[in-house]
Each structure stands twice: as C-alpha cells, then as structure tokens.
Amino acid sequence: MACDWIAVRSFVPDEPRHAAWSPAESNPVPPTAQFSASPTSGQYNLTVRFTDLSTGPGIDQWQWNFGDGSPNATGKNPVHTYTAAGTYTVALTVTNLYGSSTLTKTVYITVTDPPPFLPGWSSRKLHTIAGSSSGDLADYQIPFVVHRTTGTDNGRDVYLGTDVQSDFRDIRFTTTDNTVLPYWIESVTMDSALVWVKVPSIPSTGTQLYLYYGNGTAPSLSDGDATFLFFDDFPGTSVNTSKWTVVSSNGISVADGLYRVSYASKSATYGTIRSKPSLGPNIALRTRLSTRTYYTTAGFGAADHSGTGSSIGWVSYSGYESALYTGPHWGSLWMPPRTRSDSTAGDVISNPPSDWFTDEFAVPASAPLQWRRNDGSWTVSTRYSGISTAQPLEFNHLRYYGPMSCDWIAVRSFVPDEPEHGG
C-alpha cells in the first residue's frame, strides 16, 4: 500500500460559498520615460531612428521634441531627419492613466557640415549604417550592391546610374571626414557589382559613410587583402606560402586565378592547405567554389589525419548534401555509410549546385553556427556553437572522386546581430 498524503480540515454542513469576484485592479504606477537613437551623430541630412524604451503600464501617448523647431512627433518609434548642422537636445514625454514622465537628453544629436568633395570626383551619396546590439564594432566588413542603373536606394542596394564607370573602378568609400576605406569588388555583372567595405568603426548608435563615383581617370583600388581578416584569390602559379602551409600537395595547382585539386586515383591522399594565421572567434568564412565531388571541406581548427583534434566547418558530398558540423577532424566523418548528412554528421545545408556557388558559414564566439548559400537567408544550426579561441583555417579535398576549383576564399568579422543598412 502506498499513500501520497493525508490531511484533516474543518467542516460544517452549511459550508461557506464563494461570492462574486470584484473587477481586477491595476497598480496606479505612472510611467518612466526612456529612449535611444541611432545614429546620434553624422552629416546632414541626418536621418535618426528613435526608439521608445519607457516602462510602466498602459502607456498610450508619446510626445517627441527633436530640438530643431520641428513639430512634435506622437508615434512610439519615430524617424526624424535633421537638415542643418548643430547640436540638438531631445525630449520625450510619455503618459498613461496615472500620470506623465519626461526625459530630456541635452546635446544628444550632433549634426555636422559635409566635407568638400574628393578631388576629381563628381558625385557622392551619404549612407547610414545602423549599429549592432552586440556593441561597438571595429574593422567590420559591410556588403553593398552598387548598380549602374537608376532606381530607389534600399538597404545595401544603391543606384548610381551611368555616372559610375562600367567596371566600377571609380567607386570610393570614405568616412565622413573623407578617409578612404579599403574595399574589394567580389563580382561584377553588366549593371551591378557586389562590394565589401571594411568600416573602421561602427558604434552601437550607428555611423555614416560616403560613396563617391564619377571619375573617369580613377584606377581601381579593389583589394581583398586590405579588406578582410584573411584573403586569397590565388594569383600566380603556386600556393602563397606566406599565407598557407601546404599539408599535402597531391593534385594541387594554381593557375588563371584558381586553386584546383585534380582527379587522381582512389589511393591518392588529400590535397590540403592550412592558413598560417589563426583566426576567430566571431568570424565568417566565405568562399566561391565549383565542386560536385565528395569531401570538399573547409573549417577552423586543424588536426592530423588520424582523426584527432577538433574542427568546425562544412563538407560537400557528391549527389547528397552539404553538412555543417563540429567534432573530431574531418577524417573521422569521411567513412561510410552514405548517411553522413544525417544526425551522425551535422546540419544539412543543401545539395551543391552543378556550377559555381558561394558558401558562407559564420562562427560566433558563443552562439550557434549560421550558414547560407549564394547570399540567401541565414540558417541557424540546431546543434553547434562557435569557437572560443583562434584556430587556423583548413581547406582540403579528397580528390579521387573528381576535381575541385576555388576562385577565392575570405574570412571576415561576424556578430549574430549584424549592422544593418540605413538610408
């Protein structure tokens, strides 16, 4: 016999009955005003997004005074444009049923005059980059899609018309004091270019950049080495041994701007290179490949081929999927059966395309891995988190299943809450 509990209570035959409940009462607490803005400084015309952070029950009224003589705004999270240089004090008053609260931030917004044009350039556009909740960022790579057509600028897409040169060699990105920034043109089509820019400082409150164009005599300054943490587009006729240690040279060749591992036999060993600098954490690996073969791998954390050590990265399977995983070195995951894309290997990405594609996977310090293909949406890993210490980058290919070509490989800074393009 088992007994969970036993209790004795009072009792009368005519037990008390529940009466009706009275209406719920709210604690009569007035609100407390609080807000933030992004960016808080820059050139005019400066567009600022204000965010209400006030606390208290039932706030139903907002009055924003932007300090520049414009009418008050009454929305919760307004956007306001300052059209003249100066320093501005901003006040927010919030109201609920029990009272009001006002917060005033003096000299909160600073707007400055624009600098003179770079000599020789005829046009420029001012662009705002919103900050990250991860905090202030330094030397962060930001992508832009620059169009040689007309259109409405939106996010990373900016339209310059035919004033920009057809090969985009005359584009320059600068800070608001005209300091020229490193950039790299990843790809060019008939009317657009994908460009990465290294921004020296992105405060959590945001920053601004200029994009210059319209100079027919300007040379291209596209430079991947100056833009990324680690970069190689494989010029010349051999592996750059100042960047890589050649772990296994079998089948490796460099020509026409491509790194290749060729077909050999099933008894061949791996073609493997390993970066000399260690990288990370808070980084993303981005590379352009052409491979439909088994076991093209890239990841952070070198180890010997006995399967010891630890690595993190992706592997491409011919006719199956790509998978993202961590754990012992690649060799321990290269064994049959053909279920290496299931739970024994890692998160499934997708079947590699039959032609060139761009893969990118991000390795934050203390958040799940993320990946995307051809700049699609990010997918967050359900099982793996990033690396805590710097690791070398290893790139290899089990070549007896067929050839592999790599156009370039780049490692950039990454935080899960990446800075966003503003206006």
C-alpha positions in Angstrom: 0.0 0.0 0.0 1.2 3.5 -0.8 -0.1 6.9 0.4 0.9 10.2 -1.1 -0.5 12.5 1.6 -3.4 12.8 4.2 -5.0 16.0 5.6 -7.7 16.9 8.2 -9.7 20.1 7.7 -12.5 22.0 9.3 -16.1 21.2 8.2 -19.7 22.4 8.9 -22.7 21.1 6.9 -23.6 24.6 5.6 -20.2 25.4 4.1 -19.3 28.9 3.1 -19.9 29.7 -0.6 -17.8 31.8 -3.0 -19.3 35.2 -3.7 -18.6 37.2 -6.9 -15.1 38.4 -7.8 -14.6 42.2 -7.9 -13.0 43.7 -11.1 -9.3 43.5 -11.4 -7.3 46.5 -10.2 -4.2 47.9 -11.9 -1.3 49.2 -9.8 -1.5 53.0 -10.2 2.1 53.4 -11.4 2.9 56.4 -13.6 5.4 55.7 -16.5 9.1 56.3 -16.6 10.4 57.8 -19.8 13.4 56.4 -21.6 14.6 56.2 -25.2 17.5 55.7 -27.5 18.5 56.9 -31.0 20.6 55.7 -33.9 22.7 57.3 -35.2 23.4 60.1 -32.7 25.9 62.0 -35.0 26.7 62.5 -38.6 26.4 64.8 -41.6 23.2 66.5 -42.6 20.8 65.4 -43.9 21.0 63.1 -40.9 18.1 60.6 -40.5 17.7 59.3 -37.0 15.6 56.5 -35.7 14.3 57.0 -32.2 13.2 54.0 -30.1 10.9 54.3 -27.0 12.3 52.3 -24.1 9.9 53.7 -21.5 8.4 51.5 -18.7 5.1 51.5 -17.0 1.6 50.1 -17.6 -0.7 51.2 -20.4 1.4 54.0 -22.0 -0.8 55.4 -24.7 0.7 58.9 -25.5 4.1 60.0 -26.7 5.4 63.5 -27.4 8.8 63.8 -29.0 10.6 67.2 -29.2 13.6 66.8 -31.5 15.1 70.2 -30.6 15.2 71.7 -34.1 12.0 73.6 -34.1 10.0 70.9 -36.0 6.5 69.9 -34.8 6.4 67.3 -32.1 6.0 63.7 -33.2 3.4 61.5 -31.5 4.4 58.0 -32.6 6.1 55.5 -30.4 9.3 55.0 -32.5 9.6 57.9 -34.9 12.2 58.6 -37.6 13.3 62.2 -37.9 15.7 63.9 -40.4 17.9 66.8 -39.3 18.6 69.2 -42.2 21.1 71.6 -40.7 24.3 71.4 -38.7 24.1 71.8 -35.0 23.7 70.1 -31.6 20.2 69.1 -30.6 18.5 68.4 -27.3 15.8 65.7 -27.5 12.9 65.3 -25.0 10.3 62.5 -24.7 7.1 62.7 -22.6 5.1 59.6 -22.1 1.7 59.4 -20.5 -0.6 56.7 -19.1 -3.7 56.7 -17.0 -1.8 57.6 -13.8 0.5 60.3 -15.0 3.3 61.5 -17.2 7.1 61.4 -17.3 9.6 63.4 -19.3 13.2 62.6 -20.1 15.5 65.2 -21.7 18.8 64.4 -23.2 20.9 67.5 -23.7 23.3 67.9 -26.7 22.2 64.4 -27.7 22.3 64.7 -31.5 25.3 66.2 -33.3 24.9 67.1 -37.0 27.9 68.5 -38.9 28.5 70.1 -42.3 29.6 67.8 -45.1 33.3 67.8 -46.1 34.4 69.0 -49.6 34.4 66.5 -52.4 37.4 64.3 -53.1 39.4 66.0 -55.9 38.3 64.6 -59.3 35.0 63.0 -58.2 31.7 64.5 -59.5 29.1 62.6 -57.3 28.7 61.1 -53.9 26.0 59.6 -51.7 25.7 59.7 -47.9 24.8 56.3 -46.4 23.8 55.4 -42.8 24.7 52.1 -41.2 22.7 51.3 -38.0 24.6 49.8 -35.1 24.5 46.4 -33.6 23.1 45.3 -30.2 26.4 43.4 -29.8 28.1 46.8 -29.1 30.6 48.9 -30.8 32.3 47.2 -33.7 35.8 47.8 -35.3 37.1 46.9 -38.8 33.8 45.3 -39.8 33.2 44.2 -43.4 29.9 45.5 -44.8 28.5 44.4 -48.3 27.0 46.8 -50.9 25.4 46.1 -54.2 26.2 49.0 -56.5 24.0 49.4 -59.5 24.9 51.1 -62.8 21.2 51.9 -63.4 18.6 54.2 -61.9 16.4 53.1 -59.1 15.5 53.7 -55.5 18.2 53.1 -53.0 17.2 50.4 -50.4 19.3 48.7 -47.8 22.6 47.5 -49.4 21.4 48.3 -52.9 22.5 51.7 -54.2 21.8 53.1 -57.7 24.4 55.4 -59.3 23.2 55.5 -62.9 25.8 55.7 -65.7 27.9 58.3 -63.9 29.9 55.4 -62.4 32.3 53.6 -64.7 31.2 50.3 -66.3 33.8 48.3 -64.4 33.2 50.3 -61.1 36.8 51.2 -60.8 36.0 54.8 -59.8 34.0 53.9 -56.6 35.4 55.0 -53.3 34.0 54.6 -49.8 35.0 57.1 -47.2 34.3 58.1 -43.6 32.5 61.5 -43.2 36.0 63.2 -42.9 36.9 61.8 -46.4 39.2 59.0 -45.1 39.2 56.4 -47.9 38.3 52.9 -46.8 39.5 49.5 -48.1 37.1 47.7 -50.3 37.0 44.6 -52.5 34.8 44.0 -55.5 33.6 40.4 -55.3 31.8 40.2 -58.6 30.7 42.4 -61.5 27.8 41.9 -63.8 26.6 44.1 -66.7 24.9 46.6 -64.4 25.9 45.9 -60.8 28.8 44.9 -58.5 28.9 43.2 -55.1 31.4 45.2 -53.0 32.7 44.6 -49.4 33.9 47.6 -47.4 35.9 47.5 -44.2 34.4 50.1 -41.9 36.9 51.1 -39.2 34.2 51.9 -36.5 30.5 51.1 -36.2 29.3 52.4 -32.8 26.2 50.8 -31.4 24.5 54.1 -32.2 25.4 53.8 -35.9 27.7 55.6 -38.4 27.7 57.2 -41.8 29.8 56.6 -45.0 30.2 58.4 -48.3 30.1 56.5 -51.6 32.0 58.5 -54.3 31.7 57.9 -58.0 32.0 59.7 -61.3 35.8 59.9 -62.1 36.8 58.5 -65.5 40.5 58.5 -64.8 40.4 56.8 -61.3 42.1 53.4 -61.1 40.5 50.6 -59.2 41.5 50.2 -55.5 39.8 46.8 -55.0 42.0 44.9 -52.5 40.8 41.8 -50.7 43.9 41.6 -48.5 43.3 45.1 -47.2 39.6 44.4 -46.7 39.4 41.0 -44.9 40.9 39.3 -41.9 42.3 36.6 -44.3 42.0 36.5 -48.1 43.3 34.7 -51.1 42.2 34.8 -54.7 45.1 32.6 -55.8 47.1 34.8 -58.2 50.3 33.4 -59.8 51.1 29.8 -60.4 51.6 28.4 -56.9 50.1 28.4 -53.4 51.2 31.6 -51.5 53.3 30.1 -48.7 53.3 33.3 -46.8 49.6 32.6 -46.2 49.3 28.8 -46.3 51.1 25.8 -45.1 50.8 23.0 -47.7 49.9 20.0 -45.6 49.5 17.7 -48.7 50.4 18.9 -52.2 49.0 16.0 -54.1 46.9 17.2 -57.1 47.1 20.9 -56.1 47.7 23.5 -58.8 47.2 27.3 -59.1 46.6 29.0 -62.4 44.3 31.6 -64.0 43.3 32.9 -60.6 42.0 29.5 -59.4 43.1 27.0 -56.8 42.4 23.4 -58.1 42.7 19.9 -56.8 42.7 17.5 -59.8 41.5 13.9 -60.2 43.9 11.1 -59.4 43.2 7.6 -58.1 41.4 6.1 -55.2 44.7 5.5 -53.4 45.6 9.2 -53.5 46.0 11.3 -50.4 44.3 14.6 -49.7 45.2 17.9 -51.2 45.2 20.1 -48.1 46.3 23.7 -47.3 46.2 25.3 -43.8 46.3 29.0 -43.1 49.4 30.3 -41.2 47.5 32.8 -39.1 44.9 31.5 -36.6 41.5 33.2 -36.9 38.5 33.9 -34.8 36.3 33.8 -33.0 33.4 36.0 -34.3 34.3 35.3 -37.9 32.6 34.1 -41.1 34.2 32.1 -43.9 33.1 33.0 -47.4 34.3 31.1 -50.5 33.4 30.6 -54.2 33.7 27.0 -55.3 32.9 24.7 -58.2 32.6 21.1 -57.0 30.2 18.2 -57.2 32.6 15.8 -55.6 32.9 14.0 -52.3 34.6 15.7 -49.4 35.5 19.2 -50.2 35.9 20.7 -46.8 36.7 24.0 -45.1 36.8 24.8 -41.5 38.6 26.3 -38.5 40.7 24.0 -36.3 43.5 22.0 -37.9 44.3 18.5 -36.8 46.2 15.5 -38.1 44.6 13.0 -40.4 44.3 10.3 -37.8 41.0 11.9 -36.8 42.3 13.5 -33.6 41.9 17.2 -32.7 38.8 19.3 -33.3 37.4 21.1 -36.3 34.4 23.1 -37.2 33.1 23.7 -40.8 31.3 22.3 -43.7 31.8 19.4 -46.1 30.3 18.9 -49.5 29.1 15.4 -50.6 28.6 14.5 -54.3 25.0 13.8 -55.0 24.0 14.2 -51.4 24.1 17.3 -49.2 26.5 19.7 -47.7 26.7 19.4 -43.9 27.8 21.7 -41.1 29.4 20.1 -38.1 31.9 20.1 -35.3 33.9 17.5 -33.6 36.9 15.4 -34.4 38.9 16.1 -37.5 37.3 15.5 -41.0 38.8 12.1 -41.4 36.6 10.6 -38.6 33.5 11.7 -40.6 34.6 10.5 -44.0 33.8 6.9 -43.5 30.7 5.0 -45.0 27.7 4.6 -44.9 26.2 7.3 -47.0 24.3 8.9 -44.1 26.9 11.5 -43.3 24.4 14.2 -43.8 22.1 12.8 -41.1 22.4 13.3 -37.4 25.8 11.5 -37.3 27.4 14.2 -39.3 25.7 17.6 -38.9 23.1 20.1 -40.0 22.1 19.6 -43.7 22.7 22.7 -45.9 21.7 21.6 -49.4 22.9 19.7 -52.4 25.9 21.6 -54.0 24.9 23.3 -57.3 26.3 21.9 -60.5 28.2 25.1 -61.3 29.9 27.9 -59.3 28.4 28.8 -55.9 29.2 30.9 -52.9 29.0 29.4 -49.5 29.4 31.3 -46.2 29.3 30.0 -42.7 29.7 32.1 -39.6 31.4 31.1 -36.4 30.4 33.3 -33.4 32.1 33.0 -30.1 29.2 31.9 -28.0 26.2 31.5 -30.3 25.0 28.8 -32.8 26.8 28.5 -36.2 25.0 30.0 -39.1 25.3 29.3 -42.9 23.9 30.5 -46.2 24.5 29.8 -49.9 24.6 32.4 -52.6 23.6 35.1 -50.1 20.3 33.6 -49.3 18.8 33.7 -45.8 20.9 32.6 -42.9 20.1 29.2 -41.3 21.0 28.8 -37.7 22.4 25.4 -36.6 20.3 23.4 -34.2 23.3 21.7 -32.5 26.6 23.6 -32.9 28.0 26.7 -31.4 31.1 28.7 -32.3 34.7 28.6 -31.4 36.1 30.2 -28.2 39.8 30.5 -29.3 41.5 31.4 -32.6 42.0 28.5 -35.0 43.8 28.0 -38.4 41.6 27.6 -41.5 42.0 24.3 -43.2 40.8 23.7 -46.8 41.0 20.3 -48.4 39.6 17.9 -51.0 39.6 14.1 -51.2 40.4 14.4 -54.9 40.0 10.8 -56.1 36.2 11.4 -56.5 36.8 14.2 -59.0 38.2 17.8 -59.4 37.5 20.9 -57.3 38.1 24.6 -58.1 38.2 27.5 -55.8 38.0 31.1 -57.1 38.7 32.9 -53.8 38.4 32.5 -50.0 37.8 35.3 -47.5 37.4 35.5 -43.7 35.5 38.4 -42.3 34.3 39.7 -38.9 30.9 38.5 -37.8 28.4 39.0 -35.0 24.9 37.4 -35.0 23.2 40.8 -34.8 25.0 42.3 -37.8 24.9 46.0 -38.5 22.0 47.0 -40.9 21.9 49.4 -43.8 20.0 52.5 -43.1 19.2 55.3 -45.5 
